[in-house]
Amino acid sequence: MPKYFDVLIIGGGVAGLTLALRLDRKYDISVICKSSIYESASSVAQGGIAAVFDREDSFEDHIRDTLRAGEGLSDEKVVRMCIQKGPTLIRWLESLGVEFSRKENSEELDLGLEGGHSHRRIVHAKDISGKEVIRVLARECLKKENIHLFEHHFAVDLISTSKLGFSGRNRVLGVYVLNLKSGEIETFFGGNVVLATGGAGKTYLYTSNPDISTGDGIAMAYRSGAVIENLEFVQFHPTCLYHPEAKSFLISEALRGEGGRLLRPDGSPFMHIYHARKELAPRDIVARSIDFEMKKNGFDYVLLDVTHLGSEFLMRRFPSIYQKCLEYGFDLAVRPIPVVPAAHYFCGGVKTDIFGKTNIEGLFAIGEVASTGLHGANRLASNSLLEGLVFGDQVATYVNNKGVLEKYSGKRIPDWDAGDAVDSDEAVVVSQNWDEIRRLMWNYVGIVRSNKRLKRALRRINLLKSEINEYYWNFKITKDLLELRNIALVSELVIRSAITRKESRGLHYTIDYPFKSEKFAKPTRIKRRL
């Protein structure tokens, strides 16, 4: 039986859960999570939320830092709105019970400093900020009778009028969802549908993202005719722990904010060569500098040295990171640790307006899946959780004022048809293609790009997509197959976007066009013809 809701929220990170709680309680809301409500990219965010609280800081300074990082592609109206709303929403989180770190013997917030910021403005909960915020948001959602949680449910595809051949303006009606426990496809209808599915870091071989970050929302939106914007701007975090068993373990930028230094394996510093602010340069510059040092010298890693901070400070300020490094045999207070860059954050995504609306009626996008105009060509550190909070609130404000679209009755909407698909006995095909795509993206569409590599990547991804599509229609769908299909499509969109931008700007750096060009001081946009 189909399920009917006023608002369908696909994704349970900071953006999705904020929206669920800020919507009027008269609405019947579903929150669809591919995994547990406690597992999302938000939940593993270490740094915190950028907001103006310091007396010497100002909204104008934060706006200036954000626009500088965005390299001419941020929307100043959106930037201003997000930054001005930040402190109020952080106080709202505190009112719910989020416990942010305070200065010793004080009620004053302990503000961190990260790359690209001119002031201390990172509101944090030690080094588990995302986990603390999600703990409270999830707890509050579970209390509400009008919020219905569907964990271990994987959104397969949006149901839209254009895909069904209906005339008139394209409108979203709902979503087909794979129940990961039963294996059945269920139909959810909603007056409004909100994508809050996070990013796509798993398109790359090395990533700081959790396993669920496979670009599902971007892929679904594109297939339904949504505009995809600025997908070439993929942020690589400069410092993930280099260890064969340390899968995706991020070493927070806040360690560099507290004075951590980057060194070659022989102990010599190198960041002074690349930027006046050294380790506190914007992330793209730090990641590119590390990448260049590794490739030029044949290093497998570089070192991050925080030994001068001492064990007492490190255990108090970074208890989770300190303990995790100990588990892998590294004492942060005793010797430098090996680190490498890894795919971290997608600055582009589904294009929205200032209220999170897309070009498809009834469809919204918030959080990392969206391109709102805040980040432009490069995200300023810790502006991501801020964006999730603000745009969760923006969509709630819009819906609370305008109401939801009338729920579709379901007539003429076919149930999911598996056709002649059978169970697969060749799972190796999925794992092989998955591995090939991620290596292809890392080697050809990574931190430094070239025309030759991008064209080679596009030819190969098109062949892989054809093979995956044939497999998709011949065999019953599984979580792995759906994720493979989505990362293949998102990879193609990243490559096409990168080929279009014939300049180097922000996170997109190509050796064929090493300088910025005013001709390309505009977003790249891709839309599927339906």
Buried (B, 14 or more C-beta within 10 A) or exposed (E): EEBBBBBBBBBBBBBBBBBBBBBBEEBBBBBBBBBBBBBBBBBBBBBBBBBBBBEEBBBEBBBEBBBBBBBBBBBEEBBBBBBBBBBEBBEBBBEEEBEBBEEEEEEEBBBBBBBBBBBBBBBBBBBBBBBBBBBBBBEBBEEBEBBBBBBBBBBBBBBBBBBEEBEEEBBBBBBBBBEBEEEEBBBBBBBBBBBBBBBBBBBBBBBBBBBBBBBBBBBBBBBBBBBBBBBBBBBBBBBBBBBEEBEBBBBBBBBBBBBBBBBBBEEEBBBEEBBEBBBBBBBBBBBBBBBBBBEEEEBEBBBBBBBEBEEEBBBEBBEEBBEBBEEBEBEBBEEBBBBBBBBBBBBBBBBBBBBBBBBBBBBBBBBBBBBBBBBBBBBBBBBBBBBBBBBBBBBBBBBBEEBBBEBBEBEEBEEBEEEEEEEBEEEEBBEBBBEBBBEBBBEBBBBBBBBEBBEBBBEBBEEBBEBBEEBBEEBEBBBBBBBBBBBBBBBBBBBBBBBBBEBBBBBBBBEEBEEBEEEBEEBBBBEBEE
